[in-house]
């Protein structure tokens, strides 16, 4: 107890203006390190999560120098997890930074939360991580990225193979159910437009400038699959169907439009079921049905054996 009291008196030397910020931060880190060694809670910001992150990162760096991560890590983990919802939002903003912190602190919750974001956004963030984390961490990331890409490829292939059948159980064709086949064609065209790279822009001509022709931007991977997982009017809605049917005036009628939309709803139901596994959210953060503004998938599941320190 006397040693800890002496340490506390030393920290009073770091008064504002008496030393540079760097010296004050160093004394603060040593103060917290010895607090933990003596089984006292560290003095870390409990209000400002951004400041808490800086303090925790600095303390972990010091603990790593003294091979004390196993002692300090659980304290950092406990402190940051108290921020709950604010922590999840900060991790979503800075996933590579929190992935590194989660690894140093051996925090399964923080590491897993950041990893789901990192994998979904990869290769964004790769430059920040490739030279600052051990190879074991990069191996986990790359394995999870490969798994996600494979799942997306399999799902995309199944989506393009979706089909409808006639009342006789035959697969629809232009010969046995023309309007149904048109509904499938429109769905596949929309899917192709959002899953394949757009063709290069043609050189501008006076005609194209006057017509105002522009390429429609593709949906992000996450937005595309979430629309498919939502169905309804989130894509190929009533107006889209109406414009498409009107392209053939001889086929345009109220009854044909209703039939067309009914069959399109059946296709959307099949698509929603197909993308179901990709709609799972393994974040602690609640992103809702629309993905909370995230343009990537969060369906990466972190298993017990995926932590690179086990």
For each residue, the residues with C-beta under 8 A, 3 or more apart:
1: 4 5
2: 5 6
3: 6 7 38
4: 1 7 8 34 35 38 40
5: 1 2 8 9
6: 2 3 9 10
7: 3 4 10 11 31 34 35
8: 4 5 11 12 31
9: 5 6 12
10: 6 7 13 27 31
11: 7 8 14 27 28 31
12: 8 9 15
13: 10 18 19 27
14: 11 18 19 23 24 27 28
15: 12 18 19
16: 24
17:
18: 13 14 15
19: 13 14 15 23 24 27
20: 23 24
21: 24 25
22: 25 26
23: 14 19 20 26 27
24: 14 16 19 20 21 27 28
25: 21 22 28 29 58
26: 22 23 29 30
27: 10 11 13 14 19 23 24 30 31
28: 11 14 24 25 31 32 43 55
29: 25 26 32 33 55 58 59 62
30: 26 27 33 34 62
31: 7 8 10 11 27 28 34 35 43
32: 28 29 35 36 42 43 44 55 59
33: 29 30 36 37 59 62 63 66 68 72
34: 4 7 30 31 37 38
35: 4 7 31 32 38 40 41 42 43
36: 32 33 39 40 42 68 71 72 75
37: 33 34 68 71
38: 3 4 34 35
39: 36
40: 4 35 36
41: 35 75
42: 32 35 36 59 75 79
43: 28 31 32 35
44: 32 52 55 56 59 79
45: 48 49 51 52 55
46: 52 79 82
47:
48: 45 51 52
49: 45 52 53 80 83 86 87 90
50: 53 54 90
51: 45 48 54 55
52: 44 45 46 48 49 55 56 79 80 83
53: 49 50 56 57 80 90 97 98 101
54: 50 51 57 58
55: 28 29 32 44 45 51 52 58 59
56: 44 52 53 59 60 76 79 80 101 105
57: 53 54 60 61 97 101 104
58: 25 29 54 55 61 62
59: 29 32 33 42 44 55 56 62 63 72 76
60: 56 57 63 64 69 72 73 76 101 104 105
61: 57 58 64 65 104
62: 29 30 33 58 59 65 66
63: 33 59 60 66 68 69 71 72 73 104
64: 60 61 67 68 69 104
65: 61 62
66: 33 62 63
67: 64
68: 33 36 37 63 64 71 72
69: 60 63 64 72 73 104 105 106
70: 73 106
71: 36 37 63 68 74 75
72: 33 36 59 60 63 68 69 75 76 105
73: 60 63 69 70 76 77 104 105 106 107
74: 71 77 78 105 106
75: 36 41 42 71 72 78 79
76: 56 59 60 72 73 79 80 101 105 107
77: 73 74 80 81 105 106 107 109 110
78: 74 75 81 82
79: 42 44 46 52 56 75 76 82
80: 49 52 53 56 76 77 83 87 105 107 110
81: 77 78 84 87 107 109 110
82: 46 78 79
83: 49 52 80 86 87 90
84: 81 87 88
85: 88 89 285
86: 49 83 89 90
87: 49 80 81 83 84 90 91 110
88: 84 85 91 92 113 283 284 285
89: 85 86 92 93 285
90: 49 50 53 83 86 87 93 94 98
91: 87 88 94 95 98 110 113 114 117 285
92: 88 89 95 117 283 285 294
93: 89 90
94: 90 91 97 98
95: 91 92 98 99 114 115 117 118 121 125
96: 99 100 114 118 125 128 129
97: 53 57 94 100 101 128
98: 53 90 91 94 95 101 102 110 113 114
99: 95 96 102 103 111 114 115 118 129 133 137
100: 96 97 103 104 129 132 133
101: 53 56 57 60 76 97 98 104 105 107 110
102: 98 99 105 107 108 109 110 111 112 113 114 115
103: 99 100 106 111 133 134 137 308 309
104: 57 60 61 63 64 69 73 100 101
105: 56 60 69 72 73 74 76 77 80 101 102 110
106: 69 70 73 74 77 103 309
107: 73 76 77 80 81 101 102 110 111
108: 102 111 112 307
109: 77 81 102 112 113 284
110: 77 80 81 87 91 98 101 102 105 107 113 114
111: 99 102 103 107 108 114 115 302 307
112: 102 108 109 115 116 282 302
113: 88 91 98 102 109 110 116 117 283 284 285
114: 91 95 96 98 99 102 110 111 117 118
115: 95 99 102 111 112 118 119 140 141 144 300 302 306
116: 112 113 119 120 282 283 298 300 302
117: 91 92 95 113 114 120 121 283 296 298
118: 95 96 99 114 115 121 122 125 129 141
119: 115 116 122 141 144 145 148 300
120: 116 117 148 222 294 296 297 298 300
121: 95 117 118 124 125 296
122: 118 119 125 126 141 145
123: 126
124: 121
125: 95 96 118 121 122 128 129
126: 122 123 129 130
127: 130
128: 96 97 125 132
129: 96 99 100 118 125 126 132 133 137 138 141
130: 126 127 133 138
131:
132: 100 128 129
133: 99 100 103 129 130 137 138
134: 103 137 138 308
135: 138 139
136: 139 140 308
137: 99 103 129 133 134 140 141 308
138: 129 130 133 134 135 141 142
139: 135 136 142 143 308
140: 115 136 137 143 144 306 308
141: 115 118 119 122 129 137 138 144 145
142: 138 139 145 146
143: 139 140 146 147
144: 115 119 140 141 147 148 300 302 306
145: 119 122 141 142 148 149
146: 142 143 149 150
147: 143 144 150 151 300
148: 119 120 144 145 151 152 297 299 300
149: 145 146 152 153
150: 146 147 153 154
151: 147 148 154 155 277 278 299
152: 148 149 155 156 221 225 278 297
153: 149 150 156 157
154: 150 151 157 158
155: 151 152 158 159 225 274 275 277 278
156: 152 153 159 160 191 195
157: 153 154 160 161
158: 154 155 161 162 274
159: 155 156 162 191 228 271 274 275
160: 156 157 188 191 192
161: 157 158
162: 158 159 184 187 267 270 271 274
163: 171 172 184
164: 171 172 177 180 183 184 263 266 267
165: 168 169 170 171 172
166: 169 170 171 172 176 177 180
167:
168: 165
169: 165 166
170: 165 166 173 176
171: 163 164 165 166
172: 163 164 165 166 176 177 180 181 184
173: 170 176 177 181
174: 178 181
175: 178
176: 166 170 172 173
177: 164 166 172 173 180 181
178: 174 175 181 182 251
179: 182 183 251 256 259 260 263
180: 164 166 172 177 183 184 263
181: 172 173 174 177 178 184 185
182: 178 179 185 186 244 245 260
183: 164 179 180 186 187 260 263 264 267
184: 162 163 164 172 180 181 187 188 263 267
185: 181 182 188 189
186: 182 183 189 190 236 240 241 244 264
187: 162 183 184 190 191 236 264 267 268 271
188: 160 184 185 191 192
189: 185 186 192 193
190: 186 187 193 194 235 236
191: 156 159 160 187 188 194 195
192: 160 188 189 195 196
193: 189 190 196 198 216 218
194: 190 191 218 219 224
195: 156 191 192 224
196: 192 193
197:
198: 193 215 218
199:
200:
201: 215
202: 205 208
203:
204: 208 209
205: 202 208 209
206: 209 210
207: 210 211
208: 202 204 205 211 213
209: 204 205 206 212
210: 206 207
211: 207 208
212: 209
213: 208
214:
215: 198 201
216: 193
217:
218: 193 194 198 224
219: 194 223 224 227
220: 223 224 295 296
221: 152 224 225 295 296 297
222: 120 225 226 291 294 295 296 297 298
223: 219 220 226 227 291 295
224: 194 195 218 219 220 221 227 228
225: 152 155 221 222 228 229 275 278 279 297
226: 222 223 229 230 279 289 290 291
227: 219 223 224 230 234 235
228: 159 224 225 231 235 268 271 272 274 275
229: 225 226 272 275 276 278 279 289
230: 226 227 234 272 289 290
231: 228 234 265 268 269 271 272
232: 268
233: 237 238
234: 227 230 231 237
235: 190 227 228 240
236: 186 187 190 240 241 264 268
237: 233 234 240 241
238: 233 241 242 261
239: 242 243
240: 186 235 236 237 243 244
241: 186 236 237 238 244 245 257 260 261 264
242: 238 239 245 246 257
243: 239 240 246 247
244: 182 186 240 241 247 260
245: 182 241 242 248 251 252 256 257 260
246: 242 243 249 252
247: 243 244
248: 245 251 252
249: 246 252
250:
251: 178 179 245 248 256
252: 245 246 248 249 256 257
253: 256 257
254: 257 258
255: 258 259
256: 179 245 251 252 253 259 260
257: 241 242 245 252 253 254 260 261
258: 254 255 261 262
259: 179 255 256 262 263
260: 179 182 183 241 244 245 256 257 263 264
261: 238 241 257 258 264 265
262: 258 259 265 266
263: 164 179 180 183 184 259 260 266 267
264: 183 186 187 236 241 260 261 267 268
265: 231 261 262 268 269
266: 164 262 263 269 270
267: 162 164 183 184 187 263 264 270 271
268: 187 228 231 232 236 264 265 271 272
269: 231 265 266 272 273
270: 162 266 267 273 274
271: 159 162 187 228 231 267 268 274 275
272: 228 229 230 231 268 269 275 276
273: 269 270 276
274: 155 158 159 162 228 270 271
275: 155 159 225 228 229 271 272 278 279
276: 229 272 273 279
277: 151 155 280 299
278: 151 152 155 225 229 275 297 299
279: 225 226 229 275 276 299
280: 277 298 299 301
281: 287 298 299
282: 112 116 298 299 300 301 302
283: 88 92 113 116 117 287 298
284: 88 109 113
285: 85 88 89 91 92 113 292
286: 292
287: 281 283 290 291 292 294 298
288: 291 292
289: 226 229 230
290: 226 230 287 293
291: 222 223 226 287 288 294 295 298
292: 285 286 287 288
293: 290
294: 92 120 222 287 291 298
295: 220 221 222 223 291
296: 117 120 121 220 221 222
297: 120 148 152 221 222 225 278 300
298: 116 117 120 222 280 281 282 283 287 291 294
299: 148 151 277 278 279 280 281 282
300: 115 116 119 120 144 147 148 282 297
301: 280 282
302: 111 112 115 116 144 282 306 307
303: 306
304: 307 310
305: 310
306: 115 140 144 302 303
307: 108 111 302 304 310
308: 103 134 136 137 139 140
309: 103 106
310: 304 305 307
